[in-house]
Amino acid sequence: MINPQIFRQYDIRGIVGVDLTAESMYLIGKGFGTYLHQRGKRRIVIGGDARQTTPEFMNEFTTGLLECGCEVTDIGIVATPVLYFAIWKLDTEGGAMITASHNPSQYNGIKLNLGLGSVYADELQKVLHIIQKGAYAQGEGIYQTYDRINEEYIDYVTDHVKFDRPVKVVVDGGNGMGGPYLPEILRRLGCEVIEMFCDPDGSFPNHHPDPTVEKNMIKLMEVVKDAEYEVGIGLDGDADRIGVIDEKGKMLYGDQILNILARDYLKHNPGKKIIADVKCSKVLYDDIRAHGGIPMMYKTGHANIKMKMKEEGVEFAGEMSGHVFLADRYLGFDDAIYVACRFVEIVSHSDMPVSQFLADQPKMYNTPELHIPCADERKFQVVNQIVNYFKQEGYDVIDIDGARITFDDGWGLIRASNTTPVLVTRFEAETEARMFEIKDLIEGAIARFKD
């Protein structure tokens, strides 16, 4: 009836025509509608990205919701943060975004919300169990459209940043949903903007829509350098992940973006906690302390981070993967469009080039996030075996999300991706040779248990 593997940790995601069909989207709509009904909720806003199957999938999902008695407000084709904004602005009880985020064009999926919180992990499994039982709520729903949300979102973001001077920015929309928003906002704020691939196209004809992978940002790097612009901004398919290129055409890792934002945040919020995920550099945690903040390491995943922010009363958090969460002067969810504006705001406050923002930090040698293919049904078992192995061998292991094995002069990470069939690794050390030693140690353990 429905492939349970598409119900992942944070959302529903699968290959169109194989895992996701019009029928399965209808059933998921009925499942989520019943889930809402069981909690006394019925008012929901729905949006979708620019993938070719999204309009049909939105219709089928909406039909399922309506048959459960939900009151559905359709805001059309939007970026994911605009869907989150609409939940807040329209004061609905839930939301659904038809998107596969940064996945390739053959994928689609759904992100579900109860209020502004994600429906994930065990709660998402409850939706699956409703579908498997086939016991659905029944009722007569109400359908309406709302066509002012894009204008209201652009006005809101523009009103919540302040630039000291015009900045020259290149925006690579990745043919995702951020293109219709970010260039307009930046121009309203006085910036000079070069647009690249800002027309939404769900086939992603120019490059894969993930700005955290360097090969996807090569053209952006070239344009920033050739045009002699100050900064380049890359957005993913649904505009909740950000990538940044400095004026020299060099890519900043996600934790470096966080570091720059954290320094600015701590100027105005001394002594506050900042959450970063387990993939981030030791340098980031040390730098937060050095600038008067309290760093907190937590597990990867936008839903996990948002939940932890709420629990701890934290206003600023982020991940290596380019998700950044700001409740400081904003609404607390991961919005790469707004975060891009906050980053450009920092640039506008300084005469220093972006390449020099972190020049005072100690030199560390590190890898980007690396991926090793591993079947979904095997990856968590493999990671658990590796965690137990390193603990039994007496290593210093942080196990909040996989194994972050720490040494006096570096660290290495192995964890299972919650969105794709891969093991995620990252390595860092004070010397390049030591970094490769740690890499070889952990990859040796992966090879042993994976095979």
C-alpha positions as CSV (number, residue, x, y, z in Angstrom):
1,M,0.0,0.0,0.0
2,I,2.8,2.5,1.0
3,N,6.5,2.0,1.4
4,P,7.3,2.6,5.1
5,Q,10.9,3.6,4.2
6,I,9.8,6.9,2.8
7,F,8.8,8.0,6.4
8,R,12.2,9.2,7.4
9,Q,13.4,10.9,10.6
10,Y,12.3,14.5,9.7
11,D,10.0,14.2,6.7
12,I,8.5,11.9,4.0
13,R,10.7,11.6,0.9
14,G,10.9,9.2,-2.0
15,I,11.4,8.6,-5.7
16,V,8.4,9.7,-7.8
17,G,6.6,6.8,-9.5
18,V,8.3,4.3,-7.3
19,D,7.8,5.4,-3.7
20,L,5.5,8.3,-4.2
21,T,2.4,8.3,-6.5
22,A,-0.8,10.3,-6.6
23,E,-2.5,7.5,-4.6
24,S,0.2,7.4,-1.9
25,M,0.0,11.2,-1.5
26,Y,-3.8,11.0,-1.1
27,L,-3.4,8.3,1.6
28,I,-0.7,10.5,3.4
29,G,-3.2,13.4,3.3
30,K,-5.8,11.2,4.9
31,G,-3.2,9.9,7.4
32,F,-2.1,13.5,8.4
33,G,-5.7,14.7,8.5
34,T,-6.6,11.9,10.9
35,Y,-3.4,12.7,13.0
36,L,-4.6,16.3,13.3
37,H,-8.2,15.3,14.1
38,Q,-6.9,13.1,16.9
39,R,-5.3,16.2,18.4
40,G,-8.3,18.4,18.0
41,K,-6.7,20.3,15.1
42,R,-8.1,21.0,11.7
43,R,-6.8,24.3,10.3
44,I,-3.8,23.7,8.0
45,V,-1.8,25.7,5.4
46,I,-0.3,23.9,2.4
47,G,2.4,24.9,-0.1
48,G,4.7,23.2,-2.5
49,D,8.0,23.6,-4.4
50,A,8.7,23.8,-8.1
51,R,9.1,20.1,-8.8
52,Q,7.2,18.9,-11.8
53,T,5.0,16.5,-9.7
54,T,4.2,19.0,-7.0
55,P,0.9,20.4,-8.3
56,E,-0.6,17.0,-8.7
57,F,0.7,15.8,-5.4
58,M,-0.6,18.9,-3.6
59,N,-4.1,18.2,-5.1
60,E,-4.1,14.6,-4.0
61,F,-2.8,15.4,-0.5
62,T,-5.4,18.2,-0.1
63,T,-8.2,15.8,-1.1
64,G,-7.1,13.5,1.6
65,L,-7.1,16.3,4.2
66,L,-10.5,17.5,3.1
67,E,-12.1,14.1,3.5
68,C,-10.9,14.2,7.1
69,G,-12.7,17.5,7.7
70,C,-9.7,19.8,7.6
71,E,-9.8,23.4,6.8
72,V,-7.1,23.9,4.1
73,T,-5.5,27.1,3.0
74,D,-3.6,26.7,-0.2
75,I,-0.7,29.3,-0.7
76,G,0.5,27.7,-3.9
77,I,4.1,27.3,-5.1
78,V,6.4,28.8,-2.4
79,A,9.7,28.3,-0.5
80,T,9.6,26.2,2.6
81,P,10.3,29.1,4.9
82,V,7.4,30.9,3.4
83,L,5.2,28.0,4.3
84,Y,6.5,28.3,7.9
85,F,5.9,32.0,7.8
86,A,2.3,31.4,6.6
87,I,1.7,29.1,9.6
88,W,2.7,32.0,11.9
89,K,1.0,34.8,9.9
90,L,-2.3,33.0,9.2
91,D,-2.3,31.4,12.7
92,T,-3.0,27.9,11.5
93,E,-2.7,24.8,13.6
94,G,-0.4,23.0,11.2
95,G,1.2,23.0,7.8
96,A,2.4,20.8,5.0
97,M,5.1,21.5,2.4
98,I,5.3,19.3,-0.7
99,T,9.1,19.3,-1.3
100,A,12.1,17.1,-1.5
101,S,14.4,20.0,-0.5
102,H,17.9,19.5,-1.9
103,N,17.3,16.0,-3.4
104,P,17.6,15.4,-7.1
105,S,14.7,16.0,-9.5
106,Q,13.3,12.5,-9.4
107,Y,12.4,12.9,-5.7
108,N,9.5,14.5,-4.0
109,G,8.2,14.5,-0.5
110,I,6.4,16.3,2.4
111,K,7.4,18.2,5.4
112,L,4.7,18.2,8.1
113,N,4.2,20.7,10.9
114,L,2.1,20.9,14.0
115,G,2.1,24.6,14.6
116,L,5.7,25.7,13.8
117,G,7.1,22.5,15.2
118,S,8.0,19.6,12.8
119,V,6.1,16.3,12.9
120,Y,9.1,14.0,13.0
121,A,10.6,10.8,14.4
122,D,8.0,8.9,16.5
123,E,5.2,11.4,15.7
124,L,5.8,10.9,11.9
125,Q,5.6,7.2,12.5
126,K,2.1,7.7,14.0
127,V,1.0,9.1,10.7
128,L,2.3,6.0,9.0
129,H,0.5,3.7,11.5
130,I,-2.8,5.5,10.8
131,I,-2.3,4.8,7.1
132,Q,-1.4,1.1,7.7
133,K,-4.5,0.6,9.8
134,G,-6.7,2.4,7.3
135,A,-8.8,4.0,10.1
136,Y,-9.3,7.5,9.0
137,A,-11.3,10.4,10.4
138,Q,-14.2,11.6,8.3
139,G,-15.7,15.0,7.8
140,E,-16.5,17.7,5.3
141,G,-13.5,20.0,4.8
142,I,-13.2,23.6,3.7
143,Y,-10.7,24.6,0.9
144,Q,-9.6,28.2,0.3
145,T,-6.6,29.9,-1.3
146,Y,-4.5,32.8,-0.1
147,D,-2.5,34.7,-2.6
148,R,-0.9,37.5,-0.5
149,I,1.6,35.5,1.4
150,N,4.6,36.1,-0.8
151,E,4.2,39.9,-0.7
152,E,3.7,39.7,3.1
153,Y,6.8,37.5,3.6
154,I,9.0,39.8,1.5
155,D,7.8,42.9,3.4
156,Y,8.4,41.2,6.7
157,V,12.0,40.1,5.9
158,T,12.8,43.5,4.5
159,D,11.6,45.2,7.6
160,H,13.7,43.0,9.9
161,V,17.2,43.7,8.6
162,K,19.0,47.0,8.3
163,F,22.0,47.6,6.0
164,D,24.5,50.4,6.6
165,R,25.5,50.5,2.9
166,P,24.7,48.8,-0.4
167,V,26.5,45.5,-0.9
168,K,27.3,43.8,-4.1
169,V,25.8,40.3,-4.0
170,V,25.6,37.4,-6.5
171,V,22.6,35.1,-5.8
172,D,22.5,31.5,-7.1
173,G,19.0,30.3,-6.7
174,G,19.8,26.8,-7.9
175,N,16.5,26.9,-9.9
176,G,14.9,26.3,-6.6
177,M,12.3,28.3,-4.7
178,G,14.5,31.0,-3.2
179,G,15.1,32.8,-6.5
180,P,11.8,34.7,-6.6
181,Y,12.4,36.1,-3.1
182,L,16.1,36.9,-2.2
183,P,17.1,39.1,-5.1
184,E,14.0,41.3,-4.7
185,I,14.6,41.7,-1.0
186,L,18.2,42.6,-1.4
187,R,17.4,45.1,-4.1
188,R,14.8,46.7,-1.9
189,L,17.5,47.1,0.7
190,G,19.7,48.9,-1.8
191,C,22.1,46.1,-2.9
192,E,23.5,45.5,-6.4
193,V,22.5,42.0,-7.3
194,I,23.5,39.6,-10.0
195,E,21.0,36.7,-10.4
196,M,22.0,33.2,-11.4
197,F,19.5,30.3,-11.9
198,C,16.8,32.2,-10.0
199,D,13.9,31.0,-12.1
200,P,12.3,27.9,-10.4
201,D,12.7,24.8,-12.5
202,G,12.1,21.4,-10.8
203,S,14.3,19.6,-13.3
204,F,17.3,21.6,-11.9
205,P,19.0,22.1,-15.3
206,N,22.1,23.9,-14.2
207,H,23.4,22.1,-11.1
208,H,22.2,20.0,-8.2
209,P,20.3,22.3,-5.7
210,D,22.5,21.8,-2.7
211,P,24.8,24.9,-2.0
212,T,26.8,23.0,0.7
213,V,28.6,20.9,-1.9
214,E,31.5,22.7,-3.6
215,K,31.0,21.3,-7.1
216,N,27.5,22.9,-7.2
217,M,28.9,26.3,-6.4
218,I,31.7,26.5,-9.1
219,K,29.8,28.8,-11.4
220,L,28.9,31.1,-8.4
221,M,32.5,31.2,-7.4
222,E,33.6,32.2,-10.9
223,V,30.9,35.0,-11.2
224,V,31.7,36.5,-7.8
225,K,35.4,36.7,-8.7
226,D,35.0,37.9,-12.3
227,A,32.4,40.6,-11.3
228,E,34.5,41.6,-8.3
229,Y,31.4,41.4,-6.0
230,E,31.6,41.2,-2.2
231,V,29.8,37.9,-1.5
232,G,27.9,35.1,-3.2
233,I,24.8,33.4,-1.8
234,G,23.6,29.9,-2.8
235,L,20.3,28.5,-1.9
236,D,19.0,24.9,-2.0
237,G,15.9,23.6,-3.7
238,D,13.3,24.8,-1.1
239,A,15.4,27.7,0.3
240,D,16.1,26.4,3.9
241,R,19.8,25.8,3.3
242,I,22.4,28.5,2.6
243,G,25.8,28.5,1.0
244,V,28.2,31.4,1.0
245,I,31.2,32.4,-1.3
246,D,33.6,35.1,-0.3
247,E,35.0,37.8,-2.6
248,K,37.9,35.6,-3.6
249,G,35.6,32.9,-4.8
250,K,36.2,30.6,-1.8
251,M,33.4,28.6,-0.3
252,L,32.7,28.9,3.4
253,Y,31.7,25.7,5.2
254,G,28.4,25.7,7.2
255,D,30.2,26.1,10.5
256,Q,32.1,29.1,9.2
257,I,28.9,30.8,8.2
258,L,27.6,30.0,11.7
259,N,30.7,31.4,13.3
260,I,30.4,34.7,11.5
261,L,26.7,35.0,12.4
262,A,27.5,33.9,16.0
263,R,30.1,36.6,16.5
264,D,27.6,39.2,15.4
265,Y,24.8,37.7,17.6
266,L,27.0,37.7,20.7
267,K,27.9,41.4,20.3
268,H,24.2,42.1,21.1
269,N,23.5,39.0,23.2
270,P,26.4,38.3,25.5
271,G,26.3,35.2,27.6
272,K,23.6,33.5,25.5
273,K,23.6,29.8,24.5
274,I,24.2,28.8,20.9
275,I,23.4,25.3,19.5
276,A,25.5,23.7,16.8
277,D,25.3,20.2,15.5
278,V,27.9,17.4,15.9
279,K,29.4,18.0,12.5
280,C,30.7,21.5,13.3
281,S,34.4,22.3,13.9
282,K,35.9,22.5,17.4
283,V,37.0,26.0,16.3
284,L,33.3,27.1,16.3
285,Y,32.7,25.9,19.8
286,D,35.9,27.5,21.1
287,D,35.1,30.8,19.3
288,I,31.7,31.0,20.8
289,R,33.2,30.7,24.3
290,A,35.9,33.3,23.4
291,H,33.2,35.8,22.4
292,G,31.2,35.4,25.5
293,G,28.7,32.7,24.5
294,I,27.9,29.3,25.7
295,P,28.2,26.6,23.0
296,M,25.9,23.5,23.1
297,M,26.6,20.5,20.8
298,Y,23.5,18.7,19.7
299,K,22.4,16.1,17.2
300,T,22.0,16.9,13.5
301,G,18.6,17.6,11.9
302,H,16.4,20.7,11.5
303,A,13.6,19.1,13.6
304,N,15.9,18.1,16.4
305,I,17.5,21.5,16.5
306,K,14.2,23.4,16.6
307,M,12.9,21.2,19.4
308,K,16.1,21.7,21.4
309,M,15.9,25.5,20.9
310,K,12.4,25.5,22.3
311,E,13.4,23.3,25.3
312,E,16.4,25.5,26.1
313,G,15.0,28.9,25.2
314,V,17.8,29.4,22.7
315,E,17.5,32.1,20.0
316,F,20.3,31.0,17.6
317,A,21.4,27.6,16.3
318,G,22.7,26.0,13.2
319,E,24.1,23.0,11.4
320,M,27.0,22.2,9.1
321,S,24.5,21.4,6.4
322,G,23.5,25.1,6.0
323,H,20.4,25.1,8.1
324,V,20.4,28.2,10.4
325,F,17.8,29.1,12.9
326,L,17.2,32.6,14.3
327,A,14.7,33.5,16.9
328,D,16.7,36.7,17.5
329,R,14.7,39.4,15.5
330,Y,12.9,36.6,13.7
331,L,10.6,33.6,14.1
332,G,13.0,30.8,15.0
333,F,12.8,28.5,11.9
334,D,15.4,27.6,9.3
335,D,15.1,30.3,6.6
336,A,18.0,30.6,4.2
337,I,16.5,33.7,2.6
338,Y,16.4,35.6,5.9
339,V,19.8,34.2,7.0
340,A,21.3,35.4,3.7
341,C,20.0,38.9,4.5
342,R,21.4,38.7,8.0
343,F,24.8,37.7,6.6
344,V,24.7,40.5,4.0
345,E,23.7,42.9,6.9
346,I,27.0,41.9,8.6
347,V,28.9,42.6,5.4
348,S,27.2,46.0,5.2
349,H,28.4,46.9,8.7
350,S,32.1,46.3,7.9
351,D,34.7,47.5,5.5
352,M,36.5,44.2,5.9
353,P,36.2,41.7,3.1
354,V,34.4,38.4,3.9
355,S,37.6,36.4,3.5
356,Q,39.0,38.2,6.5
357,F,36.1,37.8,8.9
358,L,37.6,34.7,10.5
359,A,41.3,35.4,9.7
360,D,42.2,35.6,13.4
361,Q,41.2,31.9,14.1
362,P,43.7,29.1,14.5
363,K,44.5,27.1,11.5
364,M,42.8,23.7,11.4
365,Y,42.8,21.0,8.7
366,N,39.4,19.5,8.0
367,T,37.3,17.8,5.4
368,P,33.9,18.8,4.2
369,E,31.0,16.5,5.0
370,L,31.8,13.2,3.3
371,H,29.3,10.5,2.3
372,I,29.8,6.7,2.1
373,P,26.9,4.8,0.5
374,C,25.1,2.5,2.9
375,A,21.6,1.0,2.5
376,D,18.8,2.7,4.6
377,E,18.0,-0.6,6.3
378,R,21.7,-1.1,7.3
379,K,23.1,2.3,8.1
380,F,21.9,2.8,11.7
381,Q,23.0,-0.7,12.6
382,V,26.5,-0.1,11.2
383,V,26.8,3.2,13.2
384,N,25.7,1.5,16.4
385,Q,28.4,-1.2,16.0
386,I,31.0,1.5,15.3
387,V,30.0,3.5,18.4
388,N,30.2,0.4,20.6
389,Y,33.5,-0.6,19.1
390,F,35.2,2.7,19.8
391,K,33.8,2.9,23.3
392,Q,35.0,-0.6,24.1
393,E,38.5,0.4,22.8
394,G,38.6,3.2,25.3
395,Y,38.2,6.2,22.9
396,D,36.6,9.4,24.0
397,V,33.2,9.2,22.2
398,I,30.4,11.7,22.1
399,D,27.4,9.6,21.1
400,I,24.5,12.1,20.9
401,D,24.3,11.4,17.2
402,G,26.5,8.6,15.9
403,A,30.1,8.8,17.2
404,R,32.2,11.9,17.5
405,I,35.6,10.5,18.5
406,T,37.7,13.3,20.1
407,F,41.4,13.5,20.6
408,D,43.7,16.3,22.0
409,D,44.6,17.4,18.5
410,G,41.4,16.6,16.5
411,W,38.3,14.6,16.1
412,G,36.4,12.4,13.6
413,L,32.7,11.8,13.1
414,I,30.6,8.9,11.8
415,R,26.8,9.1,11.8
416,A,23.9,7.8,9.7
417,S,22.1,10.3,7.4
418,N,18.5,10.6,8.2
419,T,17.6,11.7,4.6
420,T,19.7,9.6,2.2
421,P,21.2,6.1,2.2
422,V,24.7,7.2,3.3
423,L,27.0,7.3,6.3
424,V,28.2,10.8,7.0
425,T,31.8,11.4,8.1
426,R,33.9,14.5,8.8
427,F,37.5,14.9,10.2
428,E,39.5,17.7,11.7
429,A,43.0,18.0,13.2
430,E,45.7,20.5,13.9
431,T,47.9,19.1,11.1
432,E,46.9,17.6,7.8
433,A,48.8,14.4,8.5
434,R,46.9,13.9,11.8
435,M,43.6,14.6,10.0
436,F,44.3,11.7,7.6
437,E,45.4,9.5,10.5
438,I,42.0,10.0,12.2
439,K,40.2,9.6,8.9
440,D,42.0,6.3,8.2
441,L,41.2,5.0,11.7
442,I,37.5,5.7,11.4
443,E,37.2,4.6,7.8
444,G,38.9,1.4,8.7
445,A,36.2,0.7,11.3
446,I,33.5,1.6,8.8
447,A,34.9,-0.8,6.2
448,R,35.0,-3.6,8.8
449,F,31.4,-3.2,10.0
450,K,29.8,-2.1,6.8
451,D,31.0,-5.2,4.9
